[in-house]
Every structure is written in structure tokens, then in C-alpha cells.
Amino acid sequence: MATTPALHDALLDFTSRENWDKFFALRGDGDSFEWYAEWPQIKAPLLSLLLGEEGTEILVPGCGSSSLSEQLYDLGFRRITNVDFSRIIVADMLRRHARVRPQMRWRVMDMTNMQFPDGSFDFILDKGGLDALMEPEVGTKLGMKYLDEAKRVLKSGGKFACFTLAESHVLDLLLSEFRFGWDMTIQAIASEPSSKSAFQTFMLVMVKGKMGVVHTIKSLVDQSAEYCNMQQANAVIHALQNENKIRESHNSGVDILFSLRDLQLGAIGDLKVIVPGRRRQLILGEQGSSLYCYKAVLMDAKNQNETFVYHCGVFIVPKARAQEWLFASEEGQWLVVESAKAARLIMVFLDSRHASADIDVVKKDLSPLVMDLEPEYPEETDPMPFMMASDGVKQRDILQEVTSEITGPMVVEDVLYENVDGDQSCMSEKMFRRLIFKRSSGLVQSEALLIRESPSDETDSKTKNSSASSKKKSQKKGLTGSKDSLRVDHSYLGSSYHSSIICGLSLVASALSAAASSGERVSTTIVGLGAGSLPMFLHGCLPHLNIEVVELDPMMEEVATKYFGFSMDEQLKV
């Protein structure tokens, strides 16, 4: 039956119950309607899946007024349950089939929130239901809810057959949602020779298997075949090739960085069960669902016979310590798991993205994300604990606290890190001077390495510190040597941001080299002085540069000069 303009207008939103009620009311009673893929085209591939299984429990979600269920019923498949959220169409279908097909069941039900127990059906038959939910304006939310429900009510070993136009956003969702633990096959549905349809219909069949197992997709879509829409078919073939590459990487043994959704879908097995010695890297959070994204590692303690303080805990590693051996290496991470006394530990690594975030905000943001990673433990009633490594500063000496009308409060401090080199066996105590902007929750704006002036100065320093009072002060501060014997090492870049800028100069290395050879000076502008680390580094390494620094806050020059050894000359000006 052809649709009229009024019918099309009724379905401006395919996800609206009211619009569907209006659509079915306008169409009237007693007539079947197929959006695509008529029974003669889908009969053979569908029956090949149901061959000899007349007692199969079949679910048809979003049944509408399709004749699909009655065709199957008349072939001997009696145990069919049809659901739709439109009361109008369910009432109409009941009137049409109650007497002639008395064993067929009809339910008014939202297929994104079905009221069936887990594992109720052997076979789910979707013909356009998922496509209708995947309105571009709505996104994938409803589609994901529906697929979660479909997977829940399907028995282990059951089949989910989905007839779809396989638009890119629909196909992407199907491929990712059925990546772990499902055996997938796809084929194109033949069109009638007289059909003038602009779109090709595809049938995807997913068989529910063992959680965590990744299968290569079996494709019956032939690139050399003739389809009613070759561009559409080629897009499907390309998507399948890319997906199979992803699946092959999961089977290659490489340490994959999983998303939280991957884990929810069973990428590493059942998250509710602790697997001794299991370690997986993942990304927590995504745009729209959390404030930040976080790199994390999920680890189940190797020896589950130990007495644990926590069944599951979260351990936050600040950026300053993320590269230490204890947190960066797998061996070190297992030591953290042991010391935390947790059966499962989720280590979360903070980086530059979280520099301005208050730690309480981070914990609040993480709480709903890690909840899905908590193993099942009926006796555990306390909330998941959050633990945190210190910022790695062994000793701190504040040199000055100032407030600028432009920049706000600032702190200049000298610090000793607990383990600067990130090597468990190396505890060499290097001193750093830091400039901190307090308006951004303790953002370290600049960090400079301090070195001694000369051996003679170091000897003098030791002589001065030989007095009892100096020794006492040195022990209290933990900063060996006299402050007067220390200076900033301008050949050291403490910021990865500055290092990236220097790496970028390689793009113009030939021009800089030519200028240096000819004695030509190169004008350079740096926006923002900070502690003066970058301009002083460039001034020392590339003396043929004429550097001009643009700085809005006059107090920055004062701080950089007094505490970070910044100085101007003819080639370096602010």
C-alpha cells in the first residue's frame, strides 16, 4: 500500500508513540504495511535460520502492521510474541488474528524497556525496528537501550535477525554492540526485478555466544554482485572490512585500550566476576556523559585467597607521579594492588586535562563510571573507596606568595620529588623551582631544574652547613646545600608543552640553519613570559634569534627575574 502525504507527515519523528498512533489511525484497520523487504524476498533466508525449529520462542519487537508474524505462524511457528508501543496497532492486530491465529501473542510494550525475564526467547526478529529508533537527531541512545534489552531477553545460543537498510550510523552501532561474544553474519536481500526501491535491504544475524570471544564477521555481501544501490552496498563492504580489522587486533594478543562500553559489552568477560591476575587498560568517560576522560587500569589481585580490606577500590595517580616505575610499569602496579589490600583495584591516571580540576570534582565525575566495574559481592554495602597517591613532593620550601591583579595569587616554591627519575632503584634528589597559579587549583605553570653554581660554591655550602643550627635547618627542610649556591638550569625544559614547541622548530630547521650560517638574525615573538623558561632556553640554544616576549602582567617579569634567572639583553626583550 502506498503512503499518502498525510501519512508521511504523521511520522516526522519515528521515535514518537503519538506519531505512530496518528499514523496507524490514518491508515485504518485491517491492512498490512511493509516499509521494505517483502515476504517473498526474506522468506528463504529467514526460514534457513528457523529450519526444523517450529517450537522456537520468537519475539518480534516493533511489529507494527507487518504480515511477517502471520506468515511465520501459518508455516507452523506458533510461539510468536509481538510487541509495539502503539495501543492502536496492537488492538487492530489482535482483532485481525485472535480467532484465526489464537496462539500468537500481542503486547503493548516499549521495546527499549521490555517486561520479559532474562533469556525468554530463542529468536528475535527485527524488521525495521532498530532503523526507526536511530533518528539522527536522537543519536544512538534509544538504539543502545533497545539492543541491551534484546540481548538480555535472548537465550544463550539464541539468534537475533535484524533486517535493516544498514545506514552508516545504524551499521556502526550494530557492529560495535555485537563485537564481543557474538557470531555475526551479514547478507543482502534480493530485490524484485520490478522493484524501484532506492535502498538495499540487508539481514544481519547475531548468535549469542561466550562473553569476551571475538569472531570475524562472515559476509555474504559480494562486491561483484548487482544491488539496487551499489554505493550503499560498497559502504557496507568497506565498514565490514574495517570492523574485521578491529576484531583481528583484539585476537592478536596486543594490549588493547578498551572503552568502558567495551567492558560493559563483555570485552574481557563478566565484570561481576573477579578473575585472578586479570589486568586490562581502558578509557573511562566520554563527551556528553562525563566532565573528563581518564586513562585507567583494571586489576584483579593475583592471589584471591588473601584477606582484603576492600572488595573493590579506586586508586588515583596524580600527573606528577604517573611516569614513576611504581605506577607506569605493570610490575609496579601489581605492588600497588597488594599494598591497597583490594580484590580489584581500578587505577586512574590524571594528566594535563585534569590540571584545573578539584580532586573532589574528579571523584564525583568518576563515581558513576567506576560503578559498572565493581564486581558482584552481596556482603559489600559500603561505597567504593577512593585512594590517592601523594603529589610526589618529598619536601617543599615556599619562597614567595604574591597576588597579581591580572594573574591572581601565585606561589614560588622549591621542591624535592620522592622519585624524580621514575626508577624504583634511583632516588637521586634533584631540586626544582616551581611557579604555581593558584587560581587553577594549584596549576604548575612553570618548573625549572636547580643546579649548583660551581664545585667551590658547593664546598663553601658544606662548610656553612657544618654548624649545628644549619644542620638542623637542612634536616627540617630536606633541601641540601645553600640556596645561594643554586641557580636555574636554562638548558632544561620541564614542560612537555615547551618540548613540543621546540620539536616543531624542526619543521623550519633548514631555514634556521641557513640564517645562522649567513649571520642573519631571525625575529621571534613569544606570547606569554611565565617564568621565562622558554625564551631563556631559545636564547641559549639559538643565539641568532632576536626574541621579543609579549606579556600582559608586569609582575611576571619581576617573578621570572628574581626567582628563575630570567635576564634581558639586546637579543631578548620583554
Secondary structure, DSSP 8 states (H G I E B T S, - for coil): ----HHHHHHTS-TT-HHHHHHHHHHH-SS----SS--HHHHHHHHHHHHTT-TT--EEEET-TT-SHHHHHHHTT---EEEEES-HHHHHHHHHHHTTTSTT-EEEE--TTS----TT-EEEEEEESHHHHH--TTTTTHHHHHHHHHHHHHEEEEEEEEEEE---HHHHHHHHHHTSSSEEEEEEE----TT---SS--EEEEEEE--TT-----EE---TTS--S-HHHHHHHHHHHHHHHHHHHHHTTT---EEEHHHHHTTTTS-TTS--TT-EEEEEE--BTTBS--EEEEEEE-S-TTS--SEEEEEEEE-GGGTTSHHHHSHHHHHHHHHHHTEEEEEEEE--GGGTT--HHHHHHHHHHHHHTT----TT--S---EEE---SEEEEEEEEEEEETTTEEEEEEEEEES-TTS-TT-----EEEEEEEGGGSSEEEEEEEEEES-HHHHHHHHHHTTSHHHHHHHHHH---S-GGGEEE-TT----HHHHHHHHHGGGGHHHHHHHHHHT--EEEEEE--TTSHHHHHHHHH-TTEEEEEE-S-HHHHHHHHHHH----BTTEE-
